[in-house]
Amino acid sequence: MQPADPTSSAPSQPSEESPASAPDIVETRLWPEEHAWLYELLQSPKNTSPTFRFPDLISACVTLTLSTPEGAQAIFNFLGSQLVLRDPATARRREAMWRPQYEELQALQRTPANRHPNPKYQHDQFTTACVALCREKDPSGKTVLIQARYNTVDRSLSHLDIPTS
């Protein structure tokens, strides 16, 4: 994967080869440290049957983080105390995530906590925060893999055509 332009806040147009060309997933970006942790989890022997890919792992991190009452506050705390200290010119890694979790982060990005007089954080920073918080809470990644299973079930059930008669 090519490093993304760190100054770009809008996702780039997906190419035909890009996983983001599928309608149910959306391109996102991750800072290198969090990408490396997810890559380790992707390659882990614990990630089997099925083997979850980046959209599943990233989306599981978002779900886990936002499923707690203090999730949004934890994200803003991480952004304002840890991510803000990183070099803003750091190249991001381009990945994809499932649309429902992308939209959850987009809604969080539009909250008053991300408006003047507060700093304005971009979507890649919210995504990175979710992954970082999951890594901090469970470095083994076991909870991420479990949540990826639950998210798969939710997606599967939401796409079923059940007769109403």
C-alpha positions in Angstrom: 0.0 0.0 0.0 1.2 3.5 -0.8 1.5 6.0 2.0 -1.3 8.6 1.8 -0.7 12.3 1.6 -0.9 13.3 5.3 -2.2 16.8 4.4 -5.2 15.5 2.5 -8.3 15.3 4.7 -10.6 13.9 2.0 -10.4 10.3 0.9 -8.9 9.9 -2.5 -11.0 8.4 -5.3 -10.8 4.6 -5.2 -9.2 2.8 -8.1 -10.6 -0.2 -9.8 -8.1 -2.4 -7.9 -8.8 -0.7 -4.6 -10.9 -2.5 -1.9 -12.7 0.8 -1.5 -14.4 0.4 -4.9 -17.0 -1.9 -3.3 -20.1 0.1 -2.2 -20.2 -1.2 1.3 -16.7 -0.1 2.3 -15.1 3.3 2.4 -11.5 4.3 2.2 -9.8 5.5 5.4 -6.3 6.1 6.6 -4.3 5.1 9.6 -1.2 6.3 11.2 1.7 3.8 10.8 1.9 2.6 14.4 -1.8 1.6 14.5 -1.5 0.1 11.0 1.4 -2.0 12.1 -0.6 -3.4 15.1 -3.5 -4.2 12.9 -1.2 -5.9 10.3 0.2 -8.1 13.1 -3.3 -9.0 14.1 -4.2 -9.7 10.5 -1.3 -12.1 10.3 -1.9 -13.6 13.7 -2.7 -17.3 14.1 -5.7 -16.2 16.2 -7.2 -14.6 13.0 -8.6 -17.8 11.4 -11.9 -19.2 10.3 -12.8 -16.8 8.9 -9.7 -14.6 8.4 -10.7 -11.0 9.0 -9.2 -8.4 6.7 -8.5 -4.7 7.4 -12.1 -3.4 6.9 -13.3 -5.9 9.5 -10.5 -5.1 11.9 -10.8 -1.3 11.6 -14.5 -1.4 11.9 -14.4 -3.7 14.9 -12.1 -1.1 16.6 -14.6 1.6 15.9 -17.5 -0.4 17.2 -15.7 -1.4 20.4 -14.6 2.2 21.1 -18.0 3.8 20.4 -20.0 1.0 22.1 -19.2 2.4 25.6 -20.8 5.5 27.1 -17.3 7.1 27.5 -16.1 6.1 23.9 -16.4 9.5 22.3 -14.7 11.2 25.2 -11.9 8.6 25.1 -11.4 9.4 21.4 -11.2 13.1 22.0 -8.9 12.5 25.0 -6.5 10.4 22.9 -6.6 13.0 20.1 -5.9 15.9 22.4 -3.3 14.3 24.6 -1.4 11.8 22.4 -2.1 12.1 18.6 -1.7 15.9 18.7 1.9 15.4 19.8 2.8 13.3 16.7 4.3 14.8 13.6 1.4 16.0 11.5 3.4 15.3 8.3 3.5 11.6 9.0 2.4 9.6 6.0 -0.8 7.6 6.6 -1.5 4.1 5.3 -4.6 3.8 3.0 -7.1 1.1 4.1 -10.8 0.6 4.0 -13.5 0.1 6.6 -17.2 -0.8 6.5 -19.6 2.0 5.7 -21.7 1.9 9.0 -18.6 2.4 11.2 -17.3 5.1 8.8 -20.6 6.9 9.2 -20.4 6.6 13.0 -17.0 8.3 12.9 -18.2 10.9 10.4 -21.1 11.8 12.8 -18.6 12.1 15.7 -16.4 14.4 13.5 -19.5 16.7 13.0 -20.1 17.1 16.7 -19.5 20.4 18.6 -16.5 18.8 20.3 -14.8 19.0 16.9 -15.8 22.6 16.2 -14.4 26.0 17.1 -12.9 26.8 19.7 -11.8 23.1 19.8 -9.2 21.8 17.4 -10.6 20.3 14.2 -9.6 16.6 13.8 -9.9 14.7 10.5 -11.4 11.3 9.9 -8.1 9.5 9.7 -7.3 10.8 13.2 -10.6 9.5 14.6 -10.0 6.1 12.9 -6.5 6.0 14.3 -7.7 6.9 17.8 -10.2 3.9 17.8 -7.4 1.5 16.8 -5.0 3.0 19.3 -7.6 2.7 22.1 -8.3 -0.9 21.3 -4.6 -1.7 21.2 -4.1 0.0 24.6 -7.1 -1.8 26.1 -6.2 -5.3 24.7 -2.8 -5.6 23.1 -3.5 -9.2 22.1 -6.3 -8.1 19.8 -8.6 -10.9 21.0 -11.5 -8.5 21.6 -11.1 -7.0 18.1 -11.4 -10.4 16.5 -14.5 -11.2 18.6 -16.1 -7.9 17.7 -15.3 -8.5 14.0 -17.4 -11.7 14.3 -20.3 -9.8 15.8 -20.0 -7.1 13.1 -20.1 -9.8 10.4 -23.2 -11.3 11.9 -24.9 -7.8 12.0 -24.0 -7.2 8.3 -25.2 -10.6 7.3 -28.5 -10.2 9.1 -29.0 -6.7 7.7 -28.7 -8.0 4.1 -31.2 -10.8 4.5 -34.4 -10.6 2.5 -37.0 -12.0 4.9 -40.5 -12.4 3.5 -43.1 -10.3 5.3 -46.1 -12.4 4.6 
